[in-house]
Structures are given as structure tokens and as C-alpha cells.
Amino acid sequence: MTALTHTVTNQAPPLVGHDVYATDSALTEAVARHVDPARLDEISDELSTLGRAAGSAQAQRWGEEANTYSPVLRTHDRYGNRIDEVDFHPSYHRLLGHAVSAGLTDAWSRPDGHVRRAAGFLVWSQAEAGHGCPVSMTHAAVPALRTDPALAAEWEPRLGSRVYDPRLAAPGAKPGALFGMGMTEKQGGSDVRANTTRAEPLAEEGAYALTGHKWFCSAPMSDGFLVLAQAVSAGNGGLTCFLLPRVLPDGTRNAFAIQRLKDKLGNRSNASSEVEFHGTWARRVGEEGRGVATIIEMVAATRLDCALGSAALMRQAVAQAVHHATYRSAFGGPLIDKPLMRNVLADLAVESEAATATVLRLAAACDTDTEQERAFRRLAVAVTKFWVTKRCPVVAAEALECLGGNGYVEESGMPRLFRESPLNSVWEGSGNVQALDVLRALQREPQALNAFLSEIGLARGADHRLDGAIKDLLTELSDLSHLEARARRVVERMALVLQGSLLVRFAPPPVADAFCASRLSGDWGTTFGTLPPTLDLKAIVNRAAPVED
């Protein structure tokens, strides 16, 4: 029907029907930098296929529906039998199925597997972020399972499968499986050594009965969970890692009582639950009393995914802001040509590119997996998780504002991005937990600091502002007074120097120049849009535009 009162003009068209991967120059260049050149065409084709799917109207509709119709808990069937099932909207299953079929749980068995999987996770998360939780935990469970070769042989092929089967069924009856994780409890939160869930040994070798609870257990319809509990036995005892299947090999359901689903700020498509165990069957993973050591590599992988997820949200937010400014006119011309808006967009784009470069560098360190790269990851993952996830909410808020009132309306998609933006800073250890983890590594693992300094040292001499920031960081690290109180300050500086070193080496000069001038040299305000006006802001914004070169 034609409007009788006015003609609709000057509204930006939806950002749809584009290749999310191919239109992201920072990401495509990072992939090319880190994979074997002989495989680059194959990997690029794979990621472009996923990118076109992520940018499609269909995927956008799936994301909207999965978040509009939140998961519903069904504790009992109509006859009063306990079933503990969660119903999801079909679009959630479509998103999750597409992620699995694209290999986003299969990094460990492929050459360049971590880089291609990280890039794919960054691309597909831009369609919808919530379903990435079970994708991430399934991917991350592999190194923990490898501490027990028999368990790894049984479960790893299922976790790397390209087939998604949402049924609750015996693991052996399914073509693939997903994993969750249960670590925190009411009384302890991140202090998992305060856990009280008990694990009592059974007659079967390696089998235990668990009694207790988990305060946060996301994706409760997963096929298996890695959980921490206090082993009570004549052996070593103490905090231990266990594999807890939802369905036992004979097809009967394990004792896994879902008490309720969390009513969260965002991440609405993903079910996060409170669960209780009473005589719940579980298999020990690793040695008794070595639970944290066993599960720590899983935690490292999920922390990297938190940074990847935040980088994805930032990229999508920036793409939406630049797209809107390209098509929206005000005060005599397109917004993108207005000097002040251009400054805001360029500032956002620099933040996003720095995040992308850093998370792909860490994924490459997982592929190389030398002693040097493992030492580098030990510090760099915690540093990056701390910083990138904290930058995400302010980027999302500023990008939303670029759309004006339209950005505050649910249909724009920006409110969902904004609600999602704080999540990754909280999950898998909040900012303080990450900062304290960095301090522990600095104090106990000197090889980690050496590897970190070697990495940033690769850019020495390329920019005097970076050189000055490295010098200031070394001074900061040498000061041992009030170290815990200064932990965030130290980690922030480490993150900025790492990002600066990567951009100076690999980004186009306008991007590296803007980063060094603002983040390292201090020629910057406290809000986005305060870059020095003499920088090549137009080149930065053009690079960030969601269009193919």
C-alpha cells in the first residue's frame, strides 16, 4: 500500500546478501598471512561459502527467530515423569547444524585447522552468537580428553563430526556429538577449588557417582559435559575432572536434573542452566586431584573463543555502522563524508582490525604448537581475552549510536549486538581473573614472558611510538610494587603493545599510524571519534566497508 502522507526516502537498505568473509579485508589478509599458501585458495573458498551464508537473509532470519523465541525448559512430561529437556526454536538448530557442517568443531585434525576454524567462527558468529557456546565447548573439549587416550579415541571423532544430531540418545547411536562444561558452583564462582560437588568411586575402573550442583551449565542438551568435582577416595582425592554423559551407553538417561534456565541480559538463543547431580554417573578424565590441570587447555581454548566472539561482534557492529553511514544523508551529504562521523567510524574500524589481527595470530600459534608458541599463548590468550572482550561493549554502543534512533530499534539488529557485547568478558573468567592469571604466568613461567617479548620485538624499529610503548611496558613489568592492584594496568599495556606490534607489521600504514598515534602515543580522547584529524581517516573507513574490493 502506498503511503498517503509521505514518501519513504533516505533510509539505508539492509546489509544483506553479501559475503561476510570476503568483505572483511583485515580477516582475509590475516588468513592469507597464517595458512600454507598451497592451501589458501581452498581455505578461502571454504570461508567465502560460509561468509555468503552468514550474510544471507536466511541466516539473519534464523538469528532473529532463535533470539525472539527463547529456549523453554520441560522438567517433566505430561505424565509426571522427569525428562529434563530444553526445547529450542528450529532456527537455533539450523544455525547450530550449519556451524557443525562447516567444521567449526573440527580444528584439531586438519592442517591449518585452528586458523581456518577461527576465521569461520568469526564469520558465522556474525549471523548469530548464542549458538556458538556449544560450538566453542565442543571444539575446546578435545585437549582435555586427550589426557586419556581411550576417552579421546572414543569421543574425538564424534566431536569433530560434520553431522549435527539434536536427539538425546546414546553417544554410540549418534553420528556426532556436542559437549558442554560445568565448573562453577553457587558458593565459589570462578574459585573452582571451593567446589563441593562430590565424586565417589564405583566398582567400574574410572567410574564415579557425582552428587552436587553446577550454578552455570550452558547448552544442557549437549551429549556430554566436562565437570569438576571433589573426588572422595582412598587415592589422591581432591578436585578432579570428569566426563558426564547425558545418556548412558545403554540408552538410559543419566541423573541430570535441570533446575531452571537463566534469564540473561543477552545470549537469549542459548540455554544456560542450573543443574543438580544425584548419583550421576561420570568417568574420570586425568588423575585425581589434577582437575584444574586437566581442564586448563579446554579453558584456554574457550577463552580464545571469547576473544574471537567479541572480535566477530565488533566487526559486525562496524560493518553495520559504515554501511548505514554510506547510504544515509544528513546536513547536505552522506554521513560517511562528514569529517566527524568519518573520525568515529575510523576509530571503530581501527579497534576492530586490531582485535581481528590479534585473535588470528593466536589461532596460528595453536596450529604451529611449538614450545615457543605454547609459551606465547600462555600469556597472550589471557591478555587478549581481557582486552578484546572489554573493548566490545564500547564498540557496540558507539556503532549503535552511528545509526541514531534506528540503531536503538530491535529490527536493526544493533540492540541484540549490544546485549551480547558484555558476555565474553564475563564468561570463562572475568577481567580480574584474566589479569591475575597473567600475573601468575609472569611470576612462575619466565619462558612465557620471553616468548611474549620476542613476539612484540619483531616490530621494533618500525615505529618510534611503538618502541616507546615497549620501553614503557618493560618499565611497568620491572616494578614489582603493588602488583596485584596494578594488574589491569599492566595487562592493558601488554594488550596494546601486542596489537600495535601486529598492526605495524601487517596492517596498511593508515591503520597502523592511527593505532600508534591514539592507543600508544596518547593523541586520543576518551571516546571514539577523537583520532588526530591529520590521519588518513578516509582510507581506514573505506577499508572497513562491507563491500568486496
C-alpha positions, 0 to 999 in steps of 0.5 A: 500500500502506498503511503498517503502522507509521505514518501519513504526516502533516505533510509539505508537498505539492509546489509544483506546478501553479501559475503561476510568473509570476503568483505572483511579485508583485515580477516582475509589478509590475516588468513592469507598471512597464517595458512600454507599458501598451497592451501589458501585458495581452498581455505578461502573458498571454504570461508567465502561459502560460509561468509555468503551464508552468514550474510544471507537473509536466511541466516539473519532470519534464523538469528532473529527467530532463535533470539525472539523465541527463547529456549523453554525448559520441560522438567517433566512430561505430561505424565509426571515423569522427569525428562529434563529437556530444553526445547529450542526454536528450529532456527537455533538448530539450523544455525547450530547444524550449519556451524557443525557442517562447516567444521567449526568443531573440527580444528584439531585434525586438519592442517591449518585447522585452528586458523581456518576454524577461527576465521569461520567462527568469526564469520558465522558468529556474525549471523548469530552468537548464542549458538556458538557456546556449544560450538566453542565447548565442543571444539575446546573439549578435545585437549582435555580428553586427550589426557586419556587416550581411550576417552579421546579415541572414543569421543574425538571423532564424534566431536569433530563430526560434520553431522549435527544430531539434536536427539538425546540418545546414546553417544554410540547411536549418534553420528556426532556429538556436542559437549558442554562444561560445568565448573562453577558452583553457587558458593565459589564462582570462578574459585573452582577449588571451593567446589563441593560437588562430590565424586565417589568411586564405583566398582567400574575402573574410572567410574564415579557417582557425582552428587552436587550442583553446577550454578552455570551449565550452558547448552544442557542438551549437549551429549556430554559435559566436562565437570569438576568435582571433589573426588572422595577416595582412598587415592589422591582425592581432591578436585578432579575432572570428569566426563558426564554423559547425558545418556548412558551407553545403554540408552538410559538417561543419566541423573541430570536434573535441570533446575531452571534456565537463566534469564540473561541480559543477552545470549537469549538463543542459548540455554544456560542452566542450573543443574543438580547431580544425584548419583550421576554417573561420570568417568574420570578424565586425568588423575585425581586431584589434577582437575584444574590441570586437566581442564586448563587447555579446554579453558584456554581454548574457550577463552580464545573463543571469547576473544574471537566472539567479541572480535566477530561482534565488533566487526559486525557492529562496524560493518553495520555502522559504515554501511548505514553511514554510506547510504544515509544523508544528513546536513547536505551529504552522506554521513560517511563524508562528514569529517566527524562521523568519518573520525568515529567510524575510523576509530571503530574500524581501527579497534576492530582490525586490531582485535581481528589481527590479534585473535588470528595470530593466536589461532596460528600459534595453536596450529604451529604448537611449538614450545615457543608458541605454547609459551606465547599463548600462555600469556597472550590468550589471557591478555587478549581475552581481557582486552578484546572482550572489554573493548566490545561493549564500547564498540557496540554502543558507539556503532549503535549510536552511528545509526541514531534512533534506528540503531536503538530499534530491535529490527536493526539488529544493533540492540541484540549486538549490544546485549551480547557485547558484555558476555565474553568478558564475563564468561570463562573468567572475568577481567580480574581473573584474566589479569591475575592469571597473567600475573601468575604466568609472569611470576612462575613461567619466565619462558612465557614472558620471553616468548611474549617479548620476542613476539612484540620485538619483531616490530621494533624499529618500525615505529618510534611510538611503538618502541616507546610503548615497549620501553614503557611496558618493560618499565611497568613489568620491572616494578614489582610494587603493588602488583596485584592492584596494578594488574589491569594496568599492566595487562592493558599495556601488554594488550596494546603493545601486542596489537600495535606490534601486529598492526605495524607489521601487517596492517596498511600504514593508515591503520597502523599510524592511527593505532600508534598515534591514539592507543600508544602515543596518547593523541586520543580522547576518551571516546571514539571519534577523537583520532588526530584529524591529520590521519588518513581517516578516509582510507581506514573507513573505506577499508572497513566497508562491507563491500568486496574490493 
